[in-house]
Amino acid sequence: MQSDSLLTTSFNSVHRSHRPVLAALVGCLLLPGACTRDNRTPDAEIARLYQRHEEAVRRMDAPAYLAYYTNDFSMRSPDGRVHDRAEMDKYQRINAQTTKKVNSYSATIEAITHPKDADFAVIILQKYDREQAPLEQPDQPHRIQTSAVQREIWRRTPRGPRISRIEEILVGPVFIDGKIQSGS
């Protein structure tokens, strides 16, 4: 009981203008979680990021959807191979050149987590259906359908949240002109 009266006496002796600050500090000490700000990106904002990214892919606007990746972006395939930003840029450049039409594209959010080493991570089911021609036969497009389950790790940048790493968890079958391809 004596320590309570000592706290009260000490608190009363503090200048009135400092009391709110002292009260906040005492509250932080007694309730450790009370003074941490939750800087997490809200789930609704994450959904909006994916919606804008999907729209850019459907419009075949490569500069717009590539802007969602960090400069040090990497992607890990299910076989463990790691691909860097330069490889991603080359792949997307060829994809933009050979894709004649996007029939549909979706990145369905399955789960959102907030790991300590990133702003957020998202498990998505990606489905991509397009008319695409081989580089050597640009006037002979084929309908190509692919799907994948990916974990996409986002981090804050001065330009806003960006994808720094993609981990492909599972790559689905590849269909060309409605026929499943062997080995997929």
C-alpha positions in Angstrom: 0.0 0.0 0.0 2.9 2.3 0.7 4.1 2.0 -2.9 0.7 3.1 -4.2 0.8 6.3 -2.0 4.3 6.9 -3.1 3.2 6.7 -6.8 0.3 9.1 -6.1 2.6 11.5 -4.2 5.1 11.4 -7.0 2.5 11.9 -9.6 1.0 14.8 -7.8 4.4 16.5 -7.5 4.8 16.4 -11.3 4.1 19.6 -13.1 0.5 19.6 -14.5 1.7 19.9 -18.2 3.8 16.7 -17.9 1.1 14.6 -16.3 -0.4 13.3 -19.6 3.0 12.3 -20.8 3.9 10.5 -17.6 0.5 8.8 -17.5 1.0 7.5 -21.1 4.5 6.2 -20.1 3.1 4.4 -17.1 0.3 3.0 -19.3 2.9 1.7 -21.7 4.9 0.0 -19.0 1.8 -1.7 -17.5 0.2 -2.6 -20.8 3.1 -3.4 -23.2 0.9 -3.7 -26.4 -0.9 -0.4 -25.7 1.9 1.8 -27.1 2.8 0.0 -30.3 1.2 1.4 -33.5 -0.1 -1.2 -35.9 1.6 -0.2 -39.2 0.1 -3.2 -41.0 -1.3 -2.5 -44.5 -5.0 -3.1 -44.1 -6.5 -6.2 -45.9 -8.8 -3.9 -48.0 -5.8 -2.0 -49.3 -4.0 -5.2 -50.1 -7.1 -6.3 -52.1 -7.0 -3.0 -54.0 -3.4 -3.5 -54.9 -4.2 -6.9 -56.3 -7.2 -5.5 -58.2 -5.1 -2.8 -59.8 -2.3 -5.3 -60.7 -4.9 -7.7 -62.2 -6.4 -4.8 -64.3 -2.9 -3.9 -65.6 -2.3 -7.6 -66.7 -5.7 -7.8 -68.4 -4.9 -4.5 -70.2 -1.5 -6.0 -71.2 0.1 -2.9 -69.7 3.6 -4.3 -68.9 5.0 -1.1 -67.4 2.1 -0.8 -65.0 2.3 -4.3 -63.7 6.1 -4.4 -63.6 5.9 -1.3 -61.4 4.5 -3.6 -58.6 8.0 -5.3 -58.3 11.0 -4.0 -56.3 14.3 -3.5 -58.1 15.8 -6.4 -56.2 12.8 -8.7 -56.9 13.3 -12.4 -57.1 11.2 -15.5 -57.7 11.8 -19.0 -56.5 10.4 -21.9 -58.6 9.1 -25.0 -57.0 12.4 -26.8 -58.1 14.3 -24.2 -56.0 15.8 -22.2 -58.8 15.9 -18.4 -58.1 15.2 -15.9 -60.8 16.2 -12.2 -60.5 14.6 -9.0 -61.7 16.5 -9.0 -64.9 15.1 -12.5 -65.8 11.6 -11.3 -64.8 11.9 -8.2 -67.1 13.1 -10.4 -70.0 10.2 -12.8 -69.5 7.6 -10.0 -69.2 9.0 -8.3 -72.3 8.6 -11.5 -74.3 5.2 -12.2 -72.8 4.1 -8.7 -73.8 5.4 -9.1 -77.3 3.8 -12.6 -77.9 0.5 -12.2 -76.0 -2.2 -11.1 -78.5 -5.1 -11.1 -76.1 -5.8 -11.8 -72.4 -9.0 -13.8 -72.1 -8.9 -13.7 -68.3 -6.4 -13.2 -65.5 -7.1 -13.5 -61.8 -5.0 -13.5 -58.6 -7.4 -14.8 -55.9 -6.2 -14.0 -52.4 -6.3 -17.1 -50.3 -4.5 -15.8 -47.2 -2.7 -12.7 -45.9 0.0 -12.8 -43.2 2.2 -10.2 -41.7 5.6 -11.8 -41.1 8.3 -9.9 -39.3 10.6 -9.6 -42.3 8.0 -8.1 -44.7 5.0 -5.7 -44.7 2.8 -8.6 -45.7 2.7 -11.9 -47.5 -0.1 -13.1 -49.6 -1.0 -16.6 -50.8 -2.7 -16.4 -54.2 -4.2 -18.7 -56.7 -3.2 -17.2 -60.1 -5.1 -18.2 -63.3 -4.0 -16.9 -66.6 -5.8 -17.5 -69.9 -4.5 -15.8 -73.0 -4.0 -16.0 -76.8 -0.2 -16.2 -77.2 2.0 -16.8 -80.3 5.5 -18.3 -80.4 8.2 -15.7 -81.2 9.1 -17.5 -84.4 5.4 -17.6 -85.5 3.9 -14.3 -84.3 0.8 -14.7 -86.6 -0.2 -18.1 -85.1 -1.5 -17.6 -81.6 -2.6 -20.4 -79.4 -4.9 -20.4 -76.4 -2.7 -21.0 -73.3 -4.1 -21.6 -69.8 -1.9 -21.7 -66.7 -2.3 -21.6 -63.0 -0.1 -21.4 -59.9 -0.3 -21.1 -56.2 2.2 -18.5 -55.0 3.3 -16.8 -51.9 4.0 -13.1 -52.7 6.1 -11.2 -50.2 5.5 -7.4 -50.2 7.6 -4.7 -48.5 7.1 -1.0 -48.1 9.1 1.3 -50.4 9.0 5.1 -51.0 6.6 4.3 -53.9 4.3 2.2 -51.6 4.1 -1.5 -51.1 5.9 -3.6 -53.8 6.4 -7.3 -54.4 10.0 -8.2 -53.4 9.8 -12.0 -53.7 7.5 -14.6 -55.2 7.7 -18.2 -54.0 5.9 -20.5 -56.4 4.4 -23.2 -54.3 2.6 -25.2 -56.9 2.4 -24.8 -60.7 -0.7 -26.2 -62.2 -1.1 -28.0 -65.6 -0.5 -26.1 -68.8 -3.2 -26.3 -71.5 -2.5 -25.3 -75.1 -5.6 -25.1 -77.3 -7.5 -27.0 -74.6 -5.0 -29.9 -74.5 -3.1 -30.7 -71.3 0.7 -30.7 -72.0 2.7 -33.6 -71.0 5.0 -33.0 -68.0 2.8 -30.3 -66.6 
